[in-house]
Amino acid sequence: MMQFFSRRDMREIVLWVAALLAALVAIVAAMRHIQQHHLEQMAGESAVQWTRFVAGSVPDIELVMAGGAVTDQTLDHLKRLRQTENLFRFRFYDPDGDLVLSSDDLGPVADGEAALARERATLQPERREDARQAAREATTLVRLHEGGAAHEPAIYSEAYVALVRDGRVLGVVQVDVDQVAAANSVRAAFARLALVVGLVLHVLAGIGAFYWFRRLRNQRRAEERVRYLAHHDVLSGALNRASFSDEIDTAILRHTRSGTGFAVLCLDLDRFKEVNDSLGHSAGDDVLRQVAQRLFQTVRQGDQLARLGGDEFAILQSGVRQPEDVTRLAKRVIAKLSEPFELSGQSVVCGASIGAAMFSVDAVEKEDLLHKADLALYRAKSEGRGEFSFYDASMDAQLQERRTLTRDLREALEGDQLELYFQPLYEGDGESLVGYEALVRWRHRLRGFVPPSEFVPLAEDTGLIDPLGRWVLRRACAEAARWPEHLSVAVNLSAAQFRNGDLIEIVARALDESGLPARRLGVEITESLLMSNTEQVISALRKLSAMGVRIAMDDFGTGYSSLAYLWRFPFDKLKIDRAFTQNMENDPKVSLIVRSIISLAHSLQIRVNAEGVETKHQLETLRRHGCDELQGYLLGKPAPSDVLPHLDDDIAPGGMMSSHAQLALPGLESKAEPVRQAVAA
């Protein structure tokens, strides 16, 4: 209980209790005062009434008040008045406050005078003063007494009533009334009232305490929530990066004191982006929650789990004695996360890759340990999905090289150091040139030509794919605007352009700046792109088509749902993947598949392009199947804009390029075909 209340809460409780006690004391004091006032008021009213009765009924009252002789008749009358209920004594004073008659001394005249003399001698001075004051002010004074002498009631009142006749004060009558019964009655009434007030106060105090405790409980929960949020990831319930860092500091201190070993494992989901893109962020969040639950079930007590951001988690494994301890945990985690996740009736598989670094083996500093575990994760992902790797010193060099290449690529973009090459596209007869496909090339100042298969994925990983795609689109449109009217240009688009939401404006701006008609621009997308945010992609494609831009599906037949996309969006062209083209000679079934694809596309009024044409046999087979468009090394290799076939006066018969137009690119002579990459605008 004491842990629940803070010092501030205890001070507040003490103040509440003190206030309640003060209220009770104040109420008791107020009731006592009211009770006394009520008794005095009752006594005063009774005394005034009795005095008036005496003044009107006692013979020779003026003579009595003046201290004159009292007749036997007057004495008898006064004796009867003494029998009035609750009246146990009365005294008559003259206007100067001198006692002239007392009910205690009513007897024979001689005896009465002697008794009166004795009583005058023993009369308390304050009573004479009260009598003088009542006479002087012509008013009534009331005094309430408790615990009187033995012959007096326990509670009685003294009322000094000025007897006034014709505006003249005749004297003062002291009326002493037994107030025991009245006091008991009043006290009983006030006791009942006090009980009611007390109950009301208790109820109010209870209600106040209830709301105070509820507010305190809510405040505690809010404070606990704030503390929790300060140390944990809201989505997964795992530690956040800052808290995980603190746990590593604690583990290092524990290692220093007792030599307890530990390791850090960084893990990343392999297919999380696909889930996020295809099913939405809500499904992605659900996957992350399920991942955290499985990890909590897998790690041992004492191990710490953290979510570092996105789909990246980390585990602080304690009690590590040898690398096999880390390997066993990593394998359990990989096996657990390779199981399907259930998402609103759908089953998806993500899997995970893990990298690990051991303290005092791979690093002795926290930042270095995290860095090397992250490097190990990078190595595991580069080796494939669902892999585990320890830190290897050679990875530092690889990472440094990657960082350097990223910096150089950024400088190449900013310095306009990239080049655009164009591969010819021919009609199905292999003779009539119809356009080119734009392909980006990078001639590094030190390394020479960097393969697109190396720098395009790097651009995608580092966010440079967006400016790279914009540059390709603008440059391709500007080059094509100088070509003959019948030639078109094709540009590959990536998912980044569609995610940014400004693709339509970028294409429109490129066409407007170059003056190229929209019908001469073709954009190519892959089937995998359609799998992510399908409605968004199809909406953008419809807008491009409405502008007059031609839309082509690249690498047809290698995706998952090609036929479904054919009827959802009217593509202008299908591009058969080079794998089909090159295997037609080796497998008759592949030739049948190609013919079926062409037939299907023609029935939907869609043109067909075949990539990777490298032999005359392939060319002849595609002609027989009715393929509309061809490209490949047999017809023309990618080349700079100043040596394209339509600029060469020495074009070989049948549309074939002359020898100088088919020279292989520097650094790519050994490849059968350049690796063509999709780039984003």
N, C-alpha and C positions, 0 to 999 in steps of 0.2 A: 504494500500500500504506500509506504514511504517513497518507493521508487516511482510510483505513479504520480505523486505530488512533488512539484518542484518547490524551492524556497519561496518563490513568488506565490505559488498556490497556497502554501502554508500560511504566509502572511495574509493572504486574502481570506482564508478560512478563519483565522484568528480575528480579523476585522469583522467578518460576518457574525461570529459568535459573540464578540464584544458588543456589536450593534444590537443583536437580538437581546442580550442580557440587559443592556442599557434601556432598550425599549420596554422590557418587562418591568425593570425597576421604576422607570418613568410612569408606566401605567399603574403600578401598585401605589406609587406616591400620589399620583393624580386621583386615584380612586379613594385613597385615605383622606386626601384633602376634600374631595367632593362629599365623602361620607360625613366628615366633621362639619363641613359647611351646612349640610342638610340637617344634621342634628341641631346645630345652632339656630338654623332658621325655624325649625319646628319649635324649639324652646322659646325663641323670641315671640313667635306667633301665639303660643299658649300663654306666655307671661302677659302679653299685651291684652289678650282676651280676659284673662283672670283679673288683671288690674282694672280694666274697664268695668268688669262685673263688680269688683270691690267698690270702685268709685261710685257706682250707681246704687249699690245695695247696702253698704255699711253706713249706719247713722253717724253723724258727727265726724265724717271722714276728714274734713278740714281741720277740726279740732284735734283729731288724733295726729295728723301730719304736722301740726304746729307744736306737738309735745304737750298738749293739754291733758286734763284728766280723762280717763277712759271709763265710760259707764259700764255697768254690768251687762246692760243690753248689748253694747258694742262688743264686749268681750265674748259674750255667748255667740254672737253672729260670726265673729272672727274664728272662734273655735270650730264652728260648723264649716267654715270655709277651709279650715286646715285639713278637713277630711276629703278635700277634692282629690280625685284619682291622680296618682303619680306626684302630687305636690307633697313634699315632706318638710318644707320650711319656707317661711317668708319673713321679711323684715321691712319695716317702714323707716325711711330716713327723711329728715327735714331738708330743705334746699341747700343747707350748708354741709350735708353729708353726715350729720350726727344721727346716730341710731335713736329712734324714738319708740320702737315697738318691735318685738321679735316673737315669732310663733312658738319658739321654745320656752318662752316665759309667760305664756298665757295662763294665768291663775288668779287667785285673789289679788286685789289691788296692792296690798302691802307686800305680799310675797313677790308679786310681779315686779314691783318697783325695785326691790332688792336684787332680784335676778337680773333685771335690766341693767342695773348699775354694774354688776359683775361682768355681764356680756360686753358692755361698752368698754370696759377696761381691757378685755381680752380680744376685742375686735381687731382683725388684721388691717393694717393701714391701707393696703391696696383696695380693700373693699370699700372703705370710706372714700378713697379717691375715685373709684368707679362710680359711686353714688353721686359725688360732686360733679363728675364729668357728665353723667346722664342728666342731672338737673341743669347744669350750665348749658348744655346743648339741646335740652328738651327732646331727648332721643331715647333709644333703647340700646343697651349694651348687653352682649351675651358672652359668657365665659363657659367653656366646656371643661369639666374636670374628670380625671380618671384616677382610680385608686385612692379614694378619699380616706378619712378617718374611719374608725371602727363603727361609729353610729351613722355614717354616711354611705349612700349607695356606691357601688363600684364605678358607675358612670352617672354623672348628673350635670345639670346645667344651671348656671347662675344668670338670671336675666334681671338687669337693672332698668326699670321702666319709669320714665318721668311721668308723674301724674299732673296733667295740665287741665286747668279749668278756666274758661273765659280768658285764654291767652296767658294765664299766670300759672307758674310751676308751683304746685302745692308741696311737692316733695318727690321722693323716689321710692318705688316699691321693688324690693328684691324678691324674686320668685325663684326658688330652687326646686327643680323638677327632676325626678328619678328618670334617667334616660336608659336604664339597663335594657328594658324590654324593647324600646324604640331602637336602641343601638343594635341589639341582636337582630331585630327585623331588618334594619337597614343593611347590616353586615351580611345577612343572608341574601338579601336582594343583590348587593354588590358582589357577593361571592359568586352568585349565579352569573352575573354580568361578566365578572372576571373570568369565569370558566368559559363563557362563550367567546370573550375576547381572546383568551388564551388559545382556545381551539382554532379560532380564526387565524391568530398569529402563527400557530403551528402549521396550519394548512398552507398559509402564505409562505411560511419559511420552507415547508416541504416542497411547494411548487417552485419556489426560488432555487432551492437546493437541487431539485430535479433538473431545471433548465441550466443551472450552473454546471452541474456534473455533465449534462449532455453537451453543453458548449465546450467544457474542458475535454471531454472525450473526443469531440469532433476536432478540437484544436490539436489534441495529441495525435489523432489520426492524420490530420493535415501535416503536422510537423514530421511524423514518421514517413508520410508520403514524400515530403520534400527531401528528407534525408535519403529515402530509398531512391528517388529520382536522381539525386546527386551522385549516387554510387552505382546505379544500375541502368541498363538499357530498358526502356519502357516496353518495347515490342516483345523482346525475348525473355526478359527477366534475368538475363545474365549480367555480369559486371560490365560497366562501361570501361573505356580506355583508361581514364584517370584512376579508377579504383583498381584495375588490373595492374597498373604501374605500381600502385602502393603495395599490392600483394607481392609483387616481385621484390620490392624493397624489403618487405618483411621476410621473404624467403632467403634473401641474401644475408640479412642479419642472423637468421636462424642457422644458415650454413656457416657463418663466421664463428658462431658460438659452439655449435655441436657437430659441424661437418656434414649436416644433412644435405644430400644432393637433390637437385630438381632440374626440370627441363621445361622449355616453352615449346608448345606445338601450335603452329599457325595452320588453319585449314580454310579452304575456300571451296564453295560449291561449284561443281563442274558445269551444270546446265541451268543454273539459276536464271541467267539472262534470257534463255529461251522460254522459260516458264513465265517470267515477267512480261516479255514481249507478246507472247501468244495468249496468255490467260489474264493478264492485267496485274496491276500492283497489289490488289487485294489478295489475289491468289499467291503472289510472291510473299506477302506478309504472313499468310497462313503457313507457307512452307518454312519460313524462318522460325515461326513459333514452334512448329513440329520438330525442326532441327534442334532447337534449344532443348526441348523436352527429351529427345533421344540422347543428347549429349549429357544432360543431367543424370539420366539413367545409366549412362556408360561409365562416366568418370567415378573414381573412388571418393570416399569421404576424405576431406582434406585437400582434394584437388580443387582448383578454381577455374570457372568457365567465364569467358568474356566475349562480348560481341564488339569487335573493333570498328565495324561500319559495313554497310552493304551486306553482302553475304559472306563476310570474313569473320571467323571466330578464332579464339585462341584459348588454349588450355595450359594452366600452370600445373604440371604434374610434380607432386612432392614425393619424397622418399625414393628417389631414383638412385639405384646403386650401380647399374650397368646399362649400356645402350639397349639390351634386350627388353628391359622394362618399358622403355619408350616405344619400342617396336611393337610390343604386344598391345599397348593401349592404342597406338595408331591403327593397327589392323582391326581392333574391335570397333573403333570409330568408323573406319571406312566401310566395314561390313554392315554396321547399323545404318549408316546414311545411304547405302546402296539399295536399301529396301524401298519399295514404292511409297509415295505419299498420296494420301486420299484427299482430294480437293473437290468437294461438292459433287461427289459421284464420279469424278475423274481420277484416274490413277496416273501419276507422273513420277519419273525417276530422275533424280538429280545427281547423286553421288558426290564425292568430295576428294580433293587432293590435300595432302598434309606435308608440311615441312617442319623439322624440329631442330633445336639447338640445345645442347646441354651446358649448364653453368659449370664453370671451372675447366670444362673440356674445350668448348668452342669459344667461350667468352667469359670475362670476369667483370664486365660492366653491363648494367641493365640495357642501355640503348644499343650496345653492340650485340647483346643476346637477342633482342627483338629483331634487329636488322638481319642477323644471320638466320634466324628462324624464318623470316620473310624470304630471304634468298633461297633457302631450302624449299620453301613452298613454290617459288618461281621455277626451280629446277624440277620439282615433282610434276607441275602442270605442263612443263615443256616436254616431259617424257610420256605424257598421255594422261588419260582420265583415271581417277581412282588409284593414284600412285602415292607412295610415301617416300620421303627422302630426308636424310640427314644433311646438315650443312657441309659444304665442300668448299675449300678455299678457292678453287678455280672459278667458282660462281661469281666472286667479286670482280674478277677481270671481265667476265661476260656482261655483268650488269654495268660496269663502267663503259664498256664498249657500246652497250645499248644506249646509255645516257648520252654518250658522245654523238652517236648516230642521230638520236632524236634532236639534239641541239643543232647538228649540221643540217638536218632536214628542215628545221624551222628557219634557219638562216637561208637555205636554198629557196624556200617559199617567199620569204621577205625580200630576197635579192633577185627574184625572178631567174633562178639558175636552173629550173627544170626545163625539160624539152618535151615537145609533143610529136609523137610518131604516128603514122597512119598506115593501116593495112588495107589493101584494096579489096573491094567487094565486087564480084562479077555476077552477071546473069547466069542462069543455069547452063547456058551453052559454053561458059568459061571464056567467052570472047568479049562480051560487052561490059565495059566498066560502068558501074552504077553508083559507086560511092566509096567511102572509107570508114573504117572504125578507128576512133582516136584512142591512142594508148600513151600513157605518161611514162617518161624515161628520166632517170636522174644520173647525170654524169658527175660523180663526186670529184672534187679537186685533187684528192689524194688516192682514193680507192678506184677511180675510174667508174665504169658503169655499175651501179648498185641494182641488183635484180628487183623487179617489182614485187616478187614474192617475199622480199625482205623488207622493203620500206613501206609498202602499202599496209600490211598488218601492223607495222609499227605506228603508222599514222592513225590507224583505227584505235589502237590501244591508248595513244597519247592525246587524242582529240584533235589531231592535225588533219584528219580526213575531211573535215568540213571546209577549211580554206583551200585544201588541195583540190577538192571536187569543184569548188567555185572557179578556181584558176583553169582547170581543164575545160569546163563548160564554156567559159568566156573565150579562151584561146581557140577552142575547136570551132566555135561559131564564127569567130573573126577570120580564121583560115578558110573555112568553107565558103564564106561570102565572096571570096576571090576566085572560086572555082567556077567552071561552066554550070549553067542552070540545071542540067540534068543530073548532076552529082550531089549526093546527100552525105551527111556525116552522122555517125552513130557514137553516142557517149554512154558509158556505163554509169549507173547510179547505185549508191549504197544506202543502207538503212539509215545512216546518220542524216541524210538530206530529208527523208520523210519524217523523222522524229522531230527535227527542228521546226517544222511547220511553215517554213518560208520558201519551199521548193518552187512553187508556182511563180512567185515574184522573182526568184533568181533566174529561172528559165526565161521569163518574159523580159527581164532586164538584159540578159545576154543576147536575145534575139533583137531587141530594140537597138542596143548599142552597136551590134554588128551589121544590122540591116538584113540578116539572113531570114528568108521566109520560113515560117514554122513547119511547112510541109517538107523542107529539106533537112530537118533535124529529127533524128531518131534517138530514143533513149532505151537502154536495155536494163532489165532488172532480172534478178535470179528468183527461182522458186522459193528459196529459203526466206527471201525478203517478204514474200506474200504470207508466210506463216506467222509473222509478227505484225500485230495491229492491222489485220486484214482490211477492215472497213476503212481505216484511215488511209492506207496505201491505195486501195481501189478508188476512194474518193479523189485523191490527188491525181491518179492516173486518168480518171474521167475528165478532170479539168484540163490536163495536158492534152488529151485527145480532142477536147472541144476547141482548144487553141489551134489544132492542126498538126501537133507534134505526133510522130509515129511511135508506137509502143511495141517493143519486142520482148519476149520472154527468153532469157538466156539459159543455156545449159538444160534445155528441155529433156525430160526423161530421167534426170538424176535426182529430182526432189521427191516429195511425198504425196502431193495432192494435185498434180498437174491438171488432170481432166476436170476437177472441180473448179479450178480457176479459169479454164477456157470458156465455160459458159457464164461465169460471173463477170468476166470482163472481156470485151471484144479486142483481143490483141491483133495488131497488124502483121506481126511476124513471130514465128517460132524459130529458135536457133538450136539445131541438133548438136548435142555435145560432141566434141572431137573423139571421145572414146567410142561412140557408135561408128563414126566415119572410119576410123582406123581399124576397126575390127570386122568391117564388112567382108574384107578379103579372107579372113581366117575362119569365120563362122557364118554359114548361110542363114542361121536364125537371126543374127544381127541385121543382115540385109533385109529380111522380112519385117523386122521391127521398124527399120528406117522407112521402108515403103509404106507401112501402116501409118506411121506418124505423118508422112506427107499426105497420104490419102485422107486421113482424119482432118488435117489442117485445111486442105483444099475444100472439103465438104463444108467447112465453117468459113470459107472465103478468107483464109489466113495464109500469107506467104510463108515459105520455109527456107531457112538459111542453114547450110551445112558447114561446120567449122572443121579445120584440120585436114583439108584436102592436100595430100602430099604426093599421091601417085596418079598416073593416068588411069589405072584401073578403077580407083575410087571415083575419079571424075566421070568416067563412062558409066559406072553403076548409078551414080546420082542422077546423071542425065536421063537414064532409062526410067528411073523412079519418078522423074518429073520434078526434081528439086528446083526451086525458083532462084536460089542465090547461093553462091559458093565463095569460100575464102580459105586460104591456106598457103603454105610455102610453095606449092606447085604454081600458084597463080601470082603470088607476090608477098614479099616479106614486109614487115613494118619498116617505114623509112621516114626521114625528115620531110618536111613540107616542100623543100626545094628540089627534090628528086622523085616526085610522085609520077606515076605512069602518064597521067593526062598532060604533064608538062614535057614529056619526052617525045621528040619527033620520030625517034627510031623505035617505035613499038613493033614488036615482032608480029608476023602474020597470025591471024586468029586471035589477036588481042593479047598474046603472051608478051611479057616484059622482056626487054633486052637485058643482056647480061649485067650491065652496070646498075640497072635498077633493082637487081635481085641480090646485091651484095649483102652478106650477113652483117648484122650490127656488131660493133666492137664489143668484145667480151661475151658474145652470145653465139659465136660460130659453132660451138660444140653442141648446142641444143637443137633438137629436132624442131621445136616450135617455141617461141617466146611465151613466157607465162603471162597470160592476160588477166588483168585484175580489174575488178569493178571499183570505181572511185566515186566519191560523193561530191555533189555540187555544194 
